[in-house]
Amino acid sequence: MNPASRSRAGRTPPGPRRTELPSLFRKLVTDRLELLSQAAGLGDAVRVAMGPRTLYIFNHPDHAKHVLADNSANYHKGIGLTEAKRALGDGLLTSEGALWREQRRTAQPSFQVKHLAAQAGVIAEEAAKLTARLRARQGEGVVDLTEEFTTLTLGVLGRTLLDADLSAYGSVGHAFEAVQDQAMFEMVTQGMVPLWAPLPKQRRFRRARTELQDAVERLVRDRGAAAEGLLARLIESAGRQPDPGLARQRLRDDLVTLLLTGHETTASSLSWTFHLLDRNPEAAALVRAEAERVLGDRDPVYEDLTRLRYTAMVVHEAMRLYPPVWILTRRAVNADEVGGYHVPAGADVLVCPYTLHRHPRFWDDPERFDPERFDPGRPADRPRYAYIPFGAGPRFCIGNNLGLMEAVFVTAMVTRELTLSTPPGHRVVPEAMLSLRVKGGLPVRVRAAAG
């Protein structure tokens, strides 16, 4: 590792030796989590030069607070999300400035607590449907649990935010896989490969983008006149554009982004939660006992969210170990100083919740699954920004409460009735895309819960 140098505006973060860079670049392509973990091992602030880009990687709660909250105006969306614009357009995930503020204001009412409380029954109904589907597949061999969770989360999204049955609009979940693959491909290739190139990946992406655009346009045609809530506000907001073509593009970008962000992260979180419960049967037994005690045979209601205390602890610990938003990328608009380190204007800045959540200074035995870390009765002896599964600052995930309620209710209801086990010998591997997915899905065998 090169020693940190000094500049008038602060020190330059240390980084790997030149001879290590080829190996790091390969990991950018093949194992991004290992790349970030290796960087975190060099220190809380690391500078890595990769071709035309130099990455400034910060791994301390104070650094995260500065970049994401205190000086957030100086940091726009960065590497990965910049490339995702070619797939997602200027939706809430990728937009900046006045456009982002308008989109946030438009969406905010649908995520207020009073709205979420009214939607708890929808989440419980969709979770009951999932449980019934899984129960019916006992003895059938393996079930792809990630695919089942994608169906669930799209069902919840459609009914709670869009008043629509999204299953009628094609396999949008699979289309989003192609979008994520494309975003990561463009991040690595720096957008140098044109979309029209006759590569299998590019063809798959073009088909997926067309499928998503067709789906949201059909949704607007079907629901536009009768639209209520968020969909109505999105249509109204887009309609204020002076150009009809621009208005159509704006609405399409808003809806494609909502469909992705509204289902992907929760489906990933549920996959990791059930993987960890499979590996920790004593925790699964405690979740089951709590569900039986709090719920009995009934479905949960909004007030049960605080009563399912241990289940929420399990979900939080799963999001600590496998945060669905595993990296937060920014681009420095102006030069800055973060933790005493100089960050030049235009620099790519990375804050990685995956490594921050495993920082040994703030988490005892960080690789161990321990839901008790999140016992609300235990004082938290860690900084606020040591745990940021939903991001932080002004761009804190707007759907965090909806996603958390969904994850807690589904975990309690499914575990109450069923045991889901990964086949012996199957290796569960994380895949760092726009969200932290289970690579290839999560195969499980379904059996009745032990009495």
C-alpha positions, 0 to 999 in steps of 0.5 A: 500500500502506498503511504498517504501523501499530503496536499494543501486541501488535505491528505490523499487517501492511501491505495493499492500498489500499481502491481495490484491494480490488474487484479482489482480491475478483474474483481470489478468485473467478477467480484465487486464485494471482494474488491470493496472488502479488500479496499476496506482492509486498507483503511477507512479512506482508500483511493483506487485508480482504475483506467480513466476513473479514480475511486475514492472509497470511504468506510467510516460512519463520519465519512458516510454522514458527510457525503450523504447528509451534511454536504449532500448537495455537493454529491450527485449520483455516481458510477453505476447509476449514471450508466443506469440512466440509459436503461431507466431514464431520469426517474427518482433513482437517477435524477438530480436537482429540481427534477428530483425534488419534484419527483420526491414531492410527488411520491412522498404522500404515498409513503406517509405512515397513515397511507402505510397503515391502510395498506397493511391488509394488502401486504398480509393478503399477498403474504397469505397468497405466497404462503399458500403457493409455497404450501401447495408445492411441498414435496415437488422438489426445489422452488426458486424462493427469489422468484416467488418473492419477486412475484410477491413484491410486485403484487404488493407494489401494484396493489398499494401504489398503482391500484393494478395487478402487475401480473397482467403486464408481462414478466417485468421481474425478468426484464429488470434482471436484464436492466441490472446486468446492462447497468453493471456492464456499462459501469465496467466498460464505461459506456464505450460499447454502443447499445446497438452492438450485436452482442447477446447482452445488448440484444437482451437489454434492448428486448427488456427495455422495450418490454418494460416501456410497453408494460408501463404504457399499457398500465397508463392506458388501462388505468389512466382515466381511473387512476388514483393516488400515486399513479394519478399524481405521476400522470399529472406531474408528467402532464405539466411538461410543455412537450407531449413527447417529453411528458410521455418519456417523463412518465415512462421513466417515473414508472419504470424506476418505481417498478424496479425500486419498489420490488427489487430491494425487498425481494432481495432482503427477503431472500437473504432473511430466509437464507439466514433463517435456514442457516440458523434454525434456533432463530427461525424457531424464535420467529415462529414462536413469536408469530404464533404468540402475537398472531395466532391463526390470523393475518397481521395488522399494522399494529402488529409491526411493533409486536413482532419485535424479534422478527424485525430484529432478524430482518434488520440483521439480515439487512446488516449482513446483506444490505439490498443497497450494497453501495452508494455511489456519488460524484463530487461536484466541487472539491471537498475534504472528507475526514481530512482527505482531499476529494477533487472535483469530479471524483467518483466517491463510494460509500459501501454499506456492505463493508460499513456494516461489517466494520470491526470497530463498530460491530462485534464479531461482524460476520456472525448472524446475531439479531440481538444487536437490534434489540430495541431495549439494548442501547446501541453503542455504535454511530448512527451512520454505521448502519445505513441499509436504506441510504441516508440524507435527503436521498434516504429510500422513500419506501423504507417503511413499506419495505420493512413492513412487508419483510416483517409480515412475510417473514412471520407468516411464512415461518409460522407455517413452513420450513424452507431449506436449501438443498444440501451442497448448494452454495448461496452466493451474493451478486452485487448488481444494482441491488445485492441479489442471491446469484441464480436465485434461492432454491429451497425445499418446502415442508411444514413447520415443526410443531 
